């Protein structure tokens, strides 16, 4: 990841240097050396390319990630029009005056000026000779597509920054997905959960409880789901729910009767699909930080499928903030989940986390689409 970022930064710097060198290389005043900095035409050209360079970086780091990726087309178009206007208008407003004479430029001969025919005295006559009637005035379009408008350069800078940013974005997504899959495999098959569950099953076996075979089956289902489904892009929503139910049932085996656990659903998941192991992080955290061995605890999990193509998860638990778990690992898991939500459901999810000294509540809504 660091290599990708450093490489992309180097490319952006080299492109910036190349862009700012264009007014020097294309200037007809290059032969006069540093004196060309006093030429109005060069000053305007240099400032325009400098503004194009600024636009390149703003487009790459701000406009594309915030508006193009999230498909906010109207805002993006308005901002692009404003940026184009700035590139064209600012140099003319800030830089005024006449160019200094270039080497070889001739001076106007007064006699030549006086020998020129005088303009027609009759306005109508001059109009008929110099400007044919009924010809549309295309000054706006002519100015827009003229060389001095920088329209072509503006479009090329936009396309180049878009290509580089989207290409870099896709690389980041692939890398994040790979790291997320690995981290989730490690997080879900963790020794703490596995050992506690095996100890609980062992205790049931010693007592020859009838629910021992079912506990073994649920643990087997969880292990199978984590190993075989976690690398899929999407899984049936029903399978994800069954995985959460198995996880909750196994947690109940090790908890005492002072822990009140409720799991309720509304509606039917039907044939919807969802990114795998996306919801379990919030359920896991409820059992990590919502249970106290000395005090009564409460964990409430609610899922709704009432609206078409929409799932709502609400998890609420008492907030004991147990220190036996690694807080850094938990924060990393939550951060990875937020990234997965951004990549899998951009602009199609709402996550709200509310924490007080007494309770911790998560509300997540996803448009599955």
Long-range contacts (C-beta under 8 A, 24 or more apart in sequence): 1-172, 1-175, 4-168, 4-171, 4-172, 4-175, 8-164, 8-168, 11-164, 12-56, 12-57, 12-60, 12-164, 15-56, 15-160, 15-164, 16-53, 16-56, 16-57, 19-49, 19-52, 19-53, 19-56, 19-157, 20-49, 20-50, 20-53, 22-49, 23-48, 23-49, 28-102, 29-102, 31-103, 32-102, 32-103, 35-100, 38-100, 39-99, 39-100, 39-102, 40-95, 40-96, 40-97, 40-98, 40-99, 41-99, 43-91, 43-95, 44-91, 44-92, 44-95, 45-91, 47-90, 47-91, 47-94, 47-95, 48-87, 48-88, 48-91, 48-150, 48-153, 49-153, 51-86, 51-87, 51-90, 51-91, 52-87, 52-150, 52-153, 52-154, 52-157, 55-83, 55-86, 55-87, 55-154, 55-157, 55-158, 56-157, 56-160, 56-161, 58-83, 59-83, 59-157, 59-158, 59-161, 59-162, 59-165, 60-161, 60-164, 60-165, 64-161, 64-162, 64-165, 64-166, 65-165, 65-169, 68-162, 68-165, 69-169, 69-346, 70-346, 70-347, 71-347, 80-158, 83-154, 84-151, 84-154, 87-150, 87-154, 88-149, 88-150, 173-343, 176-339, 176-343, 177-343, 179-336, 180-336, 180-339, 180-340, 181-230, 181-231, 183-332, 183-333, 183-336, 184-230, 184-277, 184-336, 185-226, 185-227, 185-230, 187-329, 187-333, 188-222, 188-226, 188-230, 188-277, 188-280, 189-223, 189-226, 192-325, 196-254, 197-250, 197-253, 197-254, 199-254, 200-250, 200-253, 200-254, 201-253, 204-253, 215-249, 215-250, 215-253, 218-246, 218-249, 218-250, 219-246, 219-250, 221-246, 222-246, 222-247, 222-250, 226-277, 229-276, 229-277, 230-276, 230-277, 232-276, 233-275, 234-273, 234-274, 234-275, 234-276, 235-273, 235-274, 235-275, 235-276, 236-269, 236-271, 236-272, 236-273, 237-269, 237-270, 237-272, 237-273, 237-274, 237-305, 237-311, 237-368, 238-269, 240-274, 240-276, 240-277, 240-278, 240-279, 241-265, 241-269, 241-303, 243-277, 243-280, 244-279, 244-280, 244-283, 244-301, 247-280, 247-283, 247-284, 248-283, 248-301, 251-287, 255-291, 256-293, 258-295, 258-296, 258-297, 259-291, 259-296, 259-297, 259-298, 259-299, 260-296, 260-297, 260-298, 260-299, 261-298, 261-299, 261-301, 262-299, 262-300, 262-301, 263-301, 263-302, 264-301, 264-302, 264-303, 265-302, 265-303, 265-304, 265-305, 266-302, 266-303, 266-304, 266-305, 266-306, 267-304, 267-305, 267-306, 268-305, 269-305, 269-311, 270-305, 272-305, 272-309, 272-311, 272-368, 273-368, 274-311, 274-366, 274-368, 275-340, 275-344, 275-345, 278-337, 278-340, 278-341, 278-344, 278-366, 279-313, 279-364, 281-333, 281-334, 281-336, 281-337, 282-313, 282-315, 282-337, 282-362, 282-364, 283-315, 284-333, 285-315, 285-330, 285-333, 285-334, 285-360, 285-362, 286-315, 286-316, 286-317, 286-360, 287-317, 288-322, 288-325, 288-330, 289-317, 289-319, 289-320, 289-321, 289-322, 289-325, 289-330, 289-360, 290-317, 290-318, 290-319, 290-320, 290-360, 291-317, 291-318, 291-320, 291-322, 292-318, 292-320, 292-322, 295-320, 309-367, 309-368, 309-369, 310-365, 310-366, 310-367, 310-368, 311-365, 311-366, 311-368, 312-363, 312-364, 312-365, 312-366, 313-362, 313-363, 313-364, 313-365, 314-361, 314-362, 314-363, 314-364, 315-361, 315-362, 316-359, 316-360, 316-361, 316-362, 317-359, 317-360, 318-358, 318-359, 318-360, 319-355, 319-356, 319-357, 319-358, 319-359, 319-360, 341-366, 345-369
